[in-house]
Amino acid sequence: MNWSASQFPGLDRYFRANLLNSATGFKSISLLGSKSLDGITNLAVFSQIIHLGADPALIGILFRPQVAGMHSLKNIRETNSFTLNHILEDEDLKAHWTSARWENSEFETVGFEEEFVQGIFAPFVKGSRVRMALQPEQELPIAMNGTTLLISSVQYLEVPDSSILDDGFIDLGNAGSLAGSGLDGYVKTTGLKRYSYAKPGIKPKSI
């Protein structure tokens, strides 16, 4: 099957959303933890997460157009703190349920446990094996669709000892981290292939 750009507007909106969201391939997926100035915690599943650089350590998060009842970006703007927590295989259903518009904290309503690290305002997900704390640095509004790209710096990173290779590479399969597919797909990461630095005329070797 194939479609041209002129055909997209005529597709059923849910079919179109699933089609185009899946077409980009597997994605990073995490639970974003935040807390309001009133002390109310919030947890939401995010799959639009982009590595922007390692020096300085920057990550981009894409936020959909903001409507009433969406707390993550509001909390981040007010407190300058949030966390990203990788999702484990047996927690995919709970993670997905955080996307509902709960009135109370998603930690409480879906059954995740909060955990705090000294010096970091936002809550972590207890038991998540790969998690980080971030500080917002710059917002880039995208006028074409009303979304916002939030560029943030990594302030803290936690990874299991057994998942870190000698060169700093994180074996996410070993850590049990899930990947995302489309709007509502959760994928287990298995198998790992790595290759040496690519140079012209020299076939990369498996490492």
N, C-alpha and C positions, 0 to 999 in steps of 0.2 A: 504494500500500500504506500501511497505517497500523496503529499499535499503541497500546494504552493501557498505563498503568503496570502494571496487573495482569497483562499478557501478557509483560512483559520476563523475569520469572523462568523462564518456560516455554520460552524460546528456547534454541537451542543456544548454549553459552557463547561460542564463537568468533564465531558470527554476531552475537550480542548485543554483544560487545566491538567488533567492526568497525562495526556499525550506529551505536552511540551515540558512538563515538570520531570517526566521520566526520561525524556530524550537526551538530557545532559549527562546521564550516567549516574553511577553511585556517588553519594555525597557524605561529607562529614555530618554527624548528627550528635547533638548533645542536649542536655538539660541545662537551661540558663536559670541560675538562681539569683534572686535579688531581694532587697528588703526596703520597705518604705521608711520614711522618717518617723512614722508612727510605730515602727517595729513589726509591721505585718510582712511576713515572708511571701515570696512568689516563686513559682517554678513553671517553666514553659519549655516545650520541646522545640528546638531550632535545627534546621538542616541547611540554611544558607550561611555557611561558615567558610571563610576564605583565609588561607595563610597569605599574608602580605609581605612578610620579610622577617629575617632573623636578627638583623642588626640595624636598627633596634627591632626588638621582638614585637611584631604587630599582627593583629588579626582583624579581619573585617566581618561584621555581622549585618545581614540584610534584614531590615524590619519592614513588614507590610504597612500599608497606610493605617495610621492610628485611628481607632474608633473608641467610643466609650467602653470601659470595662477591660481595656488592655493596659496592664500595669508595668510590664518589664521595662520599656524605654522610659516611662515616667520615673520609675524608681532609679534607674541608672542616671538620668539627668539630675536628679535631686541629691544623690548620694555619692556619685562618682565611683561606684563599685558594683561588680557583678562577677559571677562565676560561670564556668562551663564545666559540665560533668559528663563524661562518657557514659553511655547506656550499656548495661550488661544484658546478656541474652534472656535471662529469666525476668527482666524488668521492662520488656518492650511494651506490654499492655498498659502497665501503670504509666510509663513515659508518654505513650500516645494519649492517655486520658487527660494529661495535663493541658492538652490543647482545648479542652472544653472551657467555657467561660464561668469558672467557679466564683462564688462570692467570697469564700474563705480561702485560706492559704492552700495551695495545691499539695504542699507537703502533708498537711493534715488530711485532706479529702481523698487523695489517692494512695496514701500509705508510704511515702518516702520519709526518711528521718533527716532532720537538719543536723549539720555539724559545722561548728565555727572554728576558724584558725585565728590565733591571736594576731591582731593588727589588721584583720580583714573584716570589713563591715558586712558584706553579703554572705549568705549561707552556702555551704557546700552540701552535696548529697552524700550522706554517710554510706560507705560501701563502694562508691564509684572508685574505680582503680586508676583512672587517668583524669585528672581534674586540674583546673587552673583558675586563678583570680585575675581579673582584668580591670583596667582603668580607662574610661572613655577619653579619647584625645581629639577627635574631629568627626563632625557629622556632615555627610554629603547627601543633600536631598536630590532625588532623581525625579525631575519634573515630569517625564513621560508617563510614569505610572504611580506617582505619589509615594514611592518607597523611600527608605532612608538607609544609606550605607554608613554604619557606625564603625569608625576605625579606633581600635583600642590597643593599649600596650599590655603585655603580659607582666604581671607583678609577682606571680607565684605559680609554680608548676610542680605537680606531684605525680610520680610514676612508680609502679612496683619495681623493685630491684631486678626481678626475674625478667622483666619486659624491656630492659635497657641493654642494648648491645654495646660492645666496646667503643664503637665510633659515635655513640649518642643516638643511633637509630632506635625508635620505639617499635617493638613488635606488637602491633595492636591486636593481632590474633591471640597472642599469648596473654594479653591483658583482658581479653574477652570483650573488646569494644565492638559494638554493632555499627554498621553503616546504614545509610538511608537510601531509599529508592522512591522517586516520585513524591507524592504528597503523604502517603500513608504506608509505605513499605519499609520493613526493617530486615536487614541482611546480615547474616553471620559472616565474619571475615575468616577465611581459611586459606592456607597455602601462602607462601611468601617467596618471591623471586626478587633478587637484587642484582644489579650489574655495575661494573666499574664505570668510572667517569668516561663519557663518550668523547672520542677524538677522531678527526678525519683520518681515514685510512687504517685505523686500528680497531679491530672488532672487539667490542666490549666483552669482558669476561664475567662469568657468574661469580658473585661474592657471597 
